[in-house]
């Protein structure tokens, strides 16, 4: 503690250089924190159904190919299956394309059993199930558009040839999925041309015992292997990951970009820190002459360099944290990134990385300074 | 008077790439406690090297150095650092104050290595700045002080831990005549009033006149026979 004043004064001895270095670090860490938050967002989306014991059955050809309703009853009859629900992603939007969010047609009567992690007030659930054009809306989406129960909303078509006209009958709460709209699959089905009815994109299967999921998955696919509509069954996590992977290997891309940015900042920080240490050769020699030990000099300099990177890293990563508290990334990204936020884990990773940068970039200059012979340092004219 | 610094047949050879440069060639010297010794000699004669050796910031190639009964030439780097903090005060030609610290903070630096409380450190700093007559400049930064004042702050830093030995390397080399005189008077007062043992390297015969005795080095050896009075009036 008694050396903090010396460290603090040295940190800002060249104010312009210190501020520019911190700003550079702040920009890089804002960028890295944002990328990590996006990855985190994807990850939480993939883990949305964790512990829910659900399988997702889709066409073996692609998600765009539909399955006949008849598959559902056969799947439900399998031992170990608690219940099944048909679910169709609609892909409509509200008023403008920028108001994009997930909207699904669903077997409303199966929601309490298959999607039991979606918490709904029983009265609201009953009202939703009773209304052919009723909608169940995530709490965050209600807030985003200022909707109230009883409001009538119309979604605009993008994929299927109809515009769902819905009345909000209730809201649901879920740890991850808080911005979706569900409405009855009968309404969806009856709005389609006769030749495309009674088909659905996915059938969700609630399984009693998680240990049986792999076996049931194989049984389902084996059952339809030689039919006109072969299936491919995934756990919910695999399904969500497949959905995300349609965008390409985003994780690899983001990790590569973040690594490059951090490598670049290490080099720039190392240059700054080397300059800073070099300018102080005589002062370091004086400190050593009056009794500052090698380890103490090393500690003081490393603390200074790590503080520099920590301050820059904190400005950037906490800046991103606070920005996404107040800015609706969902709106900015046309609904692509819902509930984007830089969470505590990401902040901790950023701060640890910042400290690591200080240690790596400042390690050599600090070590060289601390190893300096007093007589050499006093003789040196910088 | 008992001996504070006892240097026995000390040799120092620097290695410069493939070459060996002998700087001290067997110096034997005793500095009594309370002495004010001036070391003179031409450039390259080894006077600063001798000063550095007795201050424990360099090690001899051969020979032994005892200070206050301890053979510092056998100390490790860490032992030397700790020993210097307690026993040696340094005064440099270029003052070498830390520019980001004010006068009081510069003087306080050696005390940070002690177990003194903040209050005790403040009292010591106040006392040291009082001795050099700069209490009113304690909050001034080095850039806000004249050369003479900077050197007096450096002297306060050197004496604040009440060291056994004060070493001064050309303390007036960067000062005008008036400030040089004030600095030398201060050193002389530290020697006479506070019984500080001082070893000073200087080129200036007038500066050496403030010392109790003067020794000359030439080509790494102590030599005798110089007439200081003649040199000072030259």
Interface residues (C-beta under 8 A of the other chain):
Chain A: X2 X3 X5 X6 X9 X10 X13 X282 X283 X286 X287 X288 X289 X290 X291 X292 X293 X294 X373 X374 X375 X378
Chain B: X52 X55 X57 X58 X77 X78 X81 X82 X84 X85 X86 X90 X92 X94 X96 X98 X99 X100 X101 X105 X109 X110 X112 X113 X157
